Amino acid sequence: MTADQRRALPSPSLKQTRRAAAAGLGGTLLEYYDFAIYGLAAALVFGPVFFPSADPTVGVLASFATFGVGFLARPLGGAVFGHFGDRLGRKNVLVTTMLIMGVSTVLIGCLPGYDSIGHWGAVLLVLLRLAQGFAFGGEQPGAVLLVAEHASAGRRGLFASLPGVGVSFGLVLGNLAFLAVSTTMDPAAVQTWGWRIPFWAGGLLVLIGLLVRFGLAETPDFERNKANAQVSASPILDVIRTHPTQILLAGGVQAGQAVASYIAVVYSLAYAREHDVPAALPLLGIILSGVLHLALVPAAGALSDRLGRLPTYLAGALFIAVTSLFFLPMIATGSAVLVLAAYLLLFGIGWAVITGVYPVMLAEAFATKVSYSGLSLGMQLGVVVGGVTPFVATLVSTAPNGPTLLGIGLSVVALLSAWCAAAIVGRTARAHGAAAMNQPVAVGAADAQP
């Protein structure tokens, strides 16, 4: 291919950009739909179905352990799919991750319980959960890149935020699916077969998502690198060698988002129960926050296109740093107004703002030929930190003034994530030769860094 031909590679059409946005949103929707229905099933039915025990608590703990093993496979999945995403292209890898996620979800709904095949049911459940986690590790970073590399510079923040909308949409849809089953069926039927329906329904989401992804073109940035013979032979090794600081900073940014979400979505439920808060209130707060995300996440992404990545992110991080000091005390009051306000402030507004900005901010920080690998390593590093948050929070809560310490801790994490954001945007601006750190820059221009 001649130099003129390489320069003539077409820019993405608005139709392809919108299709990429739909493909990215659909993947994260499925991912967090699975997250929601698996978590609810682990809490409500997996104990007696797969881990029958004289002590129901033991069964619940065992089922939650299967929930946790999915996080163990995420870093490996991020590394493997990051490698192939940089070598073979974003589209093909994302079709593969969606297939693995979807097939695993449907098969979980088909598993026989302990009464049929004994402990083999639990073994198969763990294996399928590991497969889900493995695919999850490569899904979100790839979805962000797929959209960011298709979008024009002036609207990249808006489009790259849309996979974050899928996070909230999936959580809301998963909760509604289980709510529909539990309120329309007899409890005995739910325990025996009704819980399987949300998992089977995940198969429909997969079919829709695959139809969108099969019709999508590869990203122009990857095609340009391929045409210029700039595809890395060992992207994981290359990104560790050339972008080690960006990986760590990306992990710090991701950790701020992950810690806030796991405090709000997981730990706060146990905290509310300890303070005799009606169970419906925190769940309603989470659902209302998820609905609010549908508007605020893309709004934050669009705002970053106008005001810059860093100012928008800092606004969200500082908002979390302040509201986290009051989050748990507001829940402890038991007042419906204060409980709902706590979720809407911390999770509905603060979390939505940083979630709308950080994907494009991280996508712009890595050279195109190693961006999938770099994003995967950085994001999964942050997710691992977030995954241990409920456990650490439970330990801290037992100390004197535990809730106060937790609020301060979350505030500190938010401020650290803001510092990581400032550092990574500064490095990106210098690599791009941008005059101002809040100036939107092209994905992949970090190729200029040594």
C-alpha positions in Angstrom: 0.0 0.0 0.0 1.4 3.4 -1.0 1.7 6.4 1.3 -1.1 8.1 -0.5 -3.4 5.1 -0.1 -2.5 4.9 3.6 -3.4 8.6 4.0 -6.7 8.0 2.1 -8.1 5.5 4.6 -11.7 6.6 5.2 -12.8 8.4 8.3 -15.7 6.7 10.1 -19.2 7.8 9.0 -21.7 9.0 11.6 -23.7 5.8 10.9 -20.6 3.6 11.8 -19.9 5.8 14.9 -23.5 5.3 16.1 -23.3 1.6 15.4 -20.0 1.4 17.4 -21.7 3.2 20.2 -24.6 0.8 20.2 -22.1 -2.2 20.1 -20.1 -0.8 23.0 -23.2 0.0 25.1 -24.7 -3.4 24.4 -21.6 -5.2 25.6 -21.4 -3.4 29.0 -25.2 -3.8 29.3 -24.9 -7.6 29.0 -21.9 -7.5 31.4 -23.7 -5.7 34.2 -27.0 -7.4 33.5 -25.0 -10.6 34.3 -23.4 -9.0 37.3 -26.8 -8.0 38.7 -28.7 -11.3 38.1 -25.8 -13.4 39.3 -25.4 -11.3 42.5 -29.1 -11.6 43.2 -29.2 -15.3 42.5 -26.2 -15.8 44.7 -28.0 -14.0 47.6 -31.4 -15.6 47.0 -31.3 -19.1 45.5 -27.8 -20.5 44.8 -27.3 -21.5 48.4 -30.1 -24.1 48.6 -29.8 -25.0 44.9 -26.1 -25.7 44.7 -24.8 -25.7 48.3 -27.4 -27.3 50.6 -26.4 -27.1 54.2 -27.9 -27.3 57.6 -26.8 -23.7 58.1 -28.3 -21.5 55.4 -25.5 -18.9 56.1 -22.9 -21.4 54.9 -24.7 -21.9 51.6 -25.0 -18.1 51.0 -21.3 -17.6 51.8 -20.4 -20.4 49.4 -22.6 -18.9 46.6 -21.0 -15.5 47.2 -17.6 -17.2 46.9 -18.6 -18.3 43.4 -19.5 -14.6 42.7 -16.1 -13.6 43.8 -14.1 -16.0 41.7 -15.2 -14.2 38.6 -13.0 -11.3 39.6 -10.0 -13.6 39.7 -10.2 -14.3 36.0 -10.6 -10.7 34.9 -6.9 -9.7 34.9 -6.1 -12.8 32.9 -8.9 -12.1 30.4 -7.8 -8.5 30.2 -4.2 -9.5 29.3 -5.3 -12.2 26.8 -7.9 -10.2 25.0 -5.8 -7.0 25.2 -3.1 -8.9 23.3 -5.3 -10.2 20.6 -7.2 -6.9 20.4 -4.0 -5.1 19.5 -2.9 -7.8 17.2 -6.1 -8.8 15.4 -8.4 -5.9 15.8 -11.1 -4.7 18.2 -14.2 -6.0 16.4 -13.2 -9.7 16.3 -12.2 -9.8 19.9 -15.4 -8.1 21.1 -17.5 -10.6 19.2 -15.6 -13.4 21.0 -16.0 -11.8 24.5 -19.8 -11.3 23.9 -20.1 -15.0 22.8 -18.3 -16.2 25.9 -20.3 -14.0 28.2 -23.6 -14.9 26.6 -23.1 -18.7 26.4 -21.9 -18.8 30.0 -24.9 -16.9 31.2 -27.4 -19.1 29.4 -25.6 -22.3 30.5 -25.8 -21.1 34.2 -29.6 -21.0 33.7 -29.5 -24.6 32.5 -27.3 -26.1 35.3 -28.8 -28.9 37.4 -28.7 -28.4 41.1 -27.2 -30.5 44.0 -30.3 -32.8 44.0 -29.5 -33.9 40.5 -25.8 -34.2 40.2 -24.4 -33.4 43.6 -21.4 -31.2 43.9 -20.8 -31.3 40.2 -23.4 -28.6 39.9 -21.3 -26.2 42.0 -18.1 -27.2 40.1 -19.8 -26.3 36.8 -21.1 -23.1 38.3 -17.6 -22.0 39.3 -16.2 -22.9 35.8 -18.9 -20.8 34.1 -18.4 -17.9 36.5 -14.6 -18.1 35.7 -15.5 -18.0 32.0 -17.7 -15.0 32.5 -14.9 -13.2 34.4 -12.4 -14.0 31.8 -14.6 -12.5 29.1 -15.4 -9.5 31.3 -11.7 -8.7 31.5 -11.6 -7.9 27.8 -15.1 -6.5 27.2 -15.2 -3.1 28.8 -11.7 -1.9 27.6 -12.5 -3.1 24.1 -15.9 -1.5 24.1 -14.4 1.9 25.1 -11.8 1.7 22.4 -14.2 0.6 19.8 -16.4 3.7 20.3 -13.5 6.1 21.0 -11.6 5.1 17.8 -14.8 5.5 15.7 -15.7 8.9 17.0 -14.6 12.3 15.7 -12.4 14.3 18.1 -15.1 16.9 18.9 -17.6 14.2 20.1 -15.3 11.5 21.4 -16.1 12.1 25.0 -19.8 11.8 24.4 -19.6 8.6 22.4 -17.0 7.0 24.6 -19.2 7.5 27.6 -22.0 5.4 26.2 -20.5 2.0 27.4 -20.9 3.6 30.8 -24.6 4.0 30.2 -24.7 0.3 29.5 -23.4 -0.3 33.1 -26.4 1.4 34.6 -28.8 0.1 32.1 -27.6 -3.5 32.8 -27.9 -3.1 36.5 -31.4 -1.7 36.3 -32.5 -4.3 33.8 -31.1 -7.2 35.8 -32.8 -6.0 39.0 -36.1 -5.6 37.1 -35.8 -9.1 35.6 -35.4 -10.7 39.0 -38.0 -8.4 40.5 -40.5 -9.6 37.8 -39.8 -13.2 38.5 -40.0 -13.0 42.2 -43.2 -11.0 42.2 -45.1 -13.0 39.6 -44.2 -16.5 40.6 -44.7 -18.7 43.7 -41.6 -18.7 45.9 -41.2 -22.4 45.5 -41.3 -22.1 41.8 -38.6 -19.4 41.9 -36.4 -21.7 43.9 -36.8 -24.6 41.5 -36.8 -23.1 38.0 -38.0 -19.5 38.0 -34.5 -18.1 38.9 -33.3 -19.5 35.5 -35.5 -17.2 33.4 -33.3 -14.1 33.8 -30.3 -16.1 32.7 -32.1 -17.4 29.7 -33.3 -13.9 28.8 -29.6 -12.9 28.7 -29.4 -15.1 25.5 -31.7 -12.6 23.7 -29.4 -9.7 24.7 -26.5 -11.6 23.2 -28.2 -12.2 19.9 -29.1 -8.5 19.5 -25.5 -7.5 20.5 -24.0 -9.9 18.0 -26.1 -8.7 15.2 -24.9 -5.2 15.9 -21.2 -6.2 16.2 -21.1 -8.4 13.1 -22.2 -5.5 11.0 -19.6 -3.1 12.4 -16.4 -2.1 10.6 -13.0 -2.3 12.3 -11.9 1.0 13.8 -10.0 3.4 11.5 -7.2 3.8 14.0 -6.4 0.1 14.0 -6.8 -0.2 10.2 -4.3 2.8 9.9 -1.8 1.1 12.1 -2.2 -2.2 10.2 -1.7 -0.4 6.9 1.4 1.2 8.2 2.8 -2.1 9.6 2.6 -0.6 13.1 0.9 -3.6 14.8 2.9 -4.7 17.8 4.1 -8.3 17.9 3.9 -8.4 21.8 1.6 -5.6 22.8 1.5 -6.6 26.5 5.3 -6.5 26.8 5.5 -3.3 24.7 2.9 -1.4 26.8 4.6 -2.4 30.1 7.9 -1.2 28.6 6.7 2.0 27.1 3.7 3.0 29.2 4.3 1.7 32.8 3.3 5.0 34.5 0.1 5.3 32.4 -0.9 1.8 33.4 -0.6 2.6 37.1 -2.3 5.9 36.8 -5.1 4.3 34.8 -5.5 1.8 37.6 -5.7 4.7 40.1 -8.4 6.4 38.1 -10.4 3.2 37.7 -10.0 2.4 41.4 -11.8 5.7 42.3 -14.7 4.7 40.2 -14.8 1.1 41.4 -14.4 1.8 45.1 -17.3 4.3 45.0 -19.5 1.9 43.2 -18.9 -1.1 45.4 -19.4 1.0 48.6 -22.7 2.2 47.1 -24.0 -1.0 45.5 -22.7 -3.7 47.8 -21.5 -2.6 51.2 -24.2 0.0 51.8 -26.9 -2.7 51.6 -25.3 -4.6 54.6 -24.8 -1.3 56.4 -28.4 -0.3 55.9 -29.6 -3.7 57.2 -27.4 -3.3 60.3 -29.2 0.0 61.1 -32.7 -1.5 60.5 -33.3 0.5 57.4 -36.1 -1.1 55.3 -34.5 -3.1 52.5 -36.5 -1.5 49.8 -35.0 2.0 50.4 -31.4 1.3 49.4 -32.5 -0.8 46.5 -34.8 2.0 45.3 -31.9 4.4 45.8 -29.7 2.3 43.6 -32.4 1.9 40.9 -33.2 5.6 40.8 -29.5 6.4 40.6 -29.2 4.0 37.7 -32.0 5.8 35.9 -30.3 9.1 36.6 -27.1 7.7 35.1 -28.8 7.3 31.7 -28.8 11.0 31.4 -25.8 12.2 33.4 -23.2 9.8 32.1 -23.4 10.9 28.5 -23.9 14.5 29.6 -20.6 14.3 31.5 -18.9 12.8 28.4 -20.3 15.6 26.2 -19.2 18.2 28.8 -15.7 16.9 28.6 -15.7 17.6 24.9 -16.5 21.3 25.6 -14.7 22.0 28.9 -11.9 19.3 28.8 -11.4 15.9 30.4 -9.6 17.0 33.5 -12.0 19.8 34.7 -15.0 17.6 34.3 -13.4 14.7 36.0 -12.2 16.8 38.9 -15.6 18.2 39.4 -17.0 14.7 39.8 -14.2 13.4 42.0 -14.4 16.4 44.4 -18.2 16.0 44.6 -17.6 12.4 45.7 -14.9 13.4 48.1 -17.4 15.7 49.9 -20.6 13.6 49.7 -18.8 10.5 50.9 -18.3 12.0 54.3 -22.1 12.1 54.7 -23.2 9.0 52.7 -23.3 6.4 55.5 -24.6 8.8 58.3 -27.5 9.8 56.0 -28.3 6.1 55.4 -28.1 5.4 59.2 -30.9 7.9 59.9 -33.4 5.6 58.2 -35.3 8.6 56.8 -36.6 7.8 53.4 -35.7 11.2 52.1 -32.2 11.2 53.4 -31.5 7.6 52.4 -32.6 8.2 48.8 -30.7 11.6 48.8 -27.5 9.8 49.9 -27.6 7.4 46.9 -28.6 10.1 44.4 -25.8 12.4 45.5 -22.9 10.0 45.8 -23.9 7.3 43.3 -26.4 9.1 41.1 -24.4 12.3 40.5 -20.8 12.0 41.6 -20.2 8.5 40.2 -22.0 9.3 37.0 -19.8 12.3 36.3 -16.5 10.4 36.6 -17.9 7.4 34.8 -18.8 9.7 31.9 -15.3 11.1 31.6 -12.7 8.5 32.6 -13.1 6.1 29.6 -12.1 8.6 26.9 -9.4 10.1 29.2 -7.7 6.7 29.5 -8.3 5.8 25.8 -6.3 8.9 24.8 -3.4 8.0 27.1 -2.1 5.0 25.2 -0.5 4.5 21.8 -2.9 2.9 19.4 -0.8 -0.2 18.9 -0.9 -1.1 22.6 -4.0 0.7 23.7 -6.2 -2.4 24.2 -3.5 -4.0 26.3 -2.8 -0.8 28.3 -6.5 -0.1 29.0 -7.1 -3.7 30.0 -4.2 -3.8 32.4 -5.0 -0.4 33.9 -8.7 -1.0 34.3 -8.4 -4.5 35.7 -5.8 -3.2 38.2 -8.4 -0.7 39.5 -11.2 -3.4 39.4 -9.2 -5.7 41.7 -8.9 -2.8 44.2 -12.6 -2.2 44.0 -13.4 -5.9 44.3 -11.9 -6.1 47.8 -13.7 -2.9 48.9 -16.7 -4.6 50.6 -14.5 -6.9 52.6 -12.2 -4.0 53.7 -15.2 -1.8 54.5 -16.7 -4.6 56.7 -13.5 -4.8 58.7 -13.2 -1.1 59.1 -16.8 -0.7 60.2 -16.1 -2.9 63.3 -13.5 -0.3 64.5 -14.5 2.6 66.8 -16.0 5.4 64.6 -15.9 2.9 61.7 -18.5 4.7 59.5 -16.6 8.0 59.9 -13.3 6.3 59.0 -15.0 4.7 55.9 -16.3 8.1 54.8 -12.9 9.6 55.1 -11.3 6.6 53.4 -13.7 6.9 50.4 -13.0 10.7 50.3 -9.2 10.0 50.2 -9.6 7.5 47.4 -11.6 10.0 45.4 -8.9 12.6 45.9 -6.2 10.1 44.9 -8.1 9.2 41.7 -8.3 13.0 41.0 -4.5 13.2 41.3 -4.1 10.2 39.0 -6.4 11.8 36.5 -4.4 15.1 36.6 -1.2 13.2 36.1 -2.4 11.0 33.2 -4.0 13.9 31.4 -0.8 15.9 31.9 1.3 13.1 30.3 -1.2 12.8 27.5 -1.1 16.5 26.8 2.7 16.5 26.7 2.8 13.5 24.4 0.3 15.1 22.0 2.0 18.5 22.2 -1.2 20.0 23.3 -1.0 23.6 24.7 -3.6 23.0 27.4 -4.4 19.9 29.4 -8.1 20.3 28.9 -7.8 20.3 25.1 -9.4 17.2 23.5 -6.7 15.2 21.7 -6.7 12.4 19.2 -6.8 8.8 20.3 -3.5 7.2 19.5 -1.4 10.4 19.2 0.4 9.1 22.2 2.2 7.0 19.6 4.7 9.9 19.6 5.9 9.0 23.1 9.1 7.1 23.5 
